[in-house]
């Protein structure tokens, strides 16, 4: 509980999201692993699909980098 309160206070509310990392941007996968809690990882024809949990501010920054 303390961990979630600290994260919420300093990093925004915790959110869960699915991110798709295209094959030509695979360098981002390691960064996502470092900055989020990866719940699931799958690979398909579009690239790597990651279901993650992280502060909303972190997810927003990652989404901008993937755009």
N, C-alpha and C positions, 0 to 999 in steps of 0.2 A: 504494500500500500504506500509506503513512504516513497518508493521508487517512482510509482505512477504520479504521486503528488508533485515530486520534484520535476519530473519530465513535463507535466502539465504546466507547472509554474514557469519553467525556463525554456521549454521547447514547444509549447502548444499542446493541444489536446492530442491524445493518442488516436490514430485512425488506422484502419486496415484498407489496403488497396491492392489492385492487381496492376502490375507494370509489365509492359511488353518491350523488351529490348531487341531491336532489330539485329540481324546478324552482323551488319556493318558497324554496330555500336557496342560490341560485346565487351569492350574495355570497361563499360559502365557496370557490368555485373558484379565485379569485385567491389566497386565503390558502394553499390547497393547493399551487398553483404556486410560491409563495414559500418554502414550508417543506419541500417534497419535490422529488425528481427525478421528473417526470412522464414515464412511458415511453409511454403511449398515452392518448388521449382520444376518447371516442365520445359521441354524443348519441342518445337514444331517447325513447320515450314516458314513461319514468320520470324522466328527467333526464339528467345528465351522468355518464358512467362513466369513471373515471380509474384507470389501472393505474400505481402509483407505487412508488418505492423511497425509504425513509427510515429513520431510527432508530426502533426499536420504541416508544420513549417519545413521539416525535412522532406516530406513527400512532395510538397510544392516545388522545392528547389530541384529535386530529382526529375520531376516531370518537365520542368523548364529545360533541363539538360538533354532530356530524351526527345524534345520537340524538334 
